[in-house]
Amino acid sequence: MMVLHPQYIKDAKGNKTLVVIFAEEFNKIMDLLEDLEDVTVYDEAKKNDDGERVLFSDYLKARKQKHA
């Protein structure tokens, strides 16, 4: 588990309104979010997979014809 060291900035009423974290911690959070997004996209693709496969060479031919 990642350990964070947040610092809070409060408004005049004492409500926490902003959070400050170290850049290294922020970068780790962003990396984890990107990994989570990759997993989510993979899971969605896997769920919609109908099993049909296309050879890459056939894909390139079809793409070339489509953009000709």
Order of alpha helices (4+ residues) and beta strands (2+ residues): beta-beta-alpha-alpha
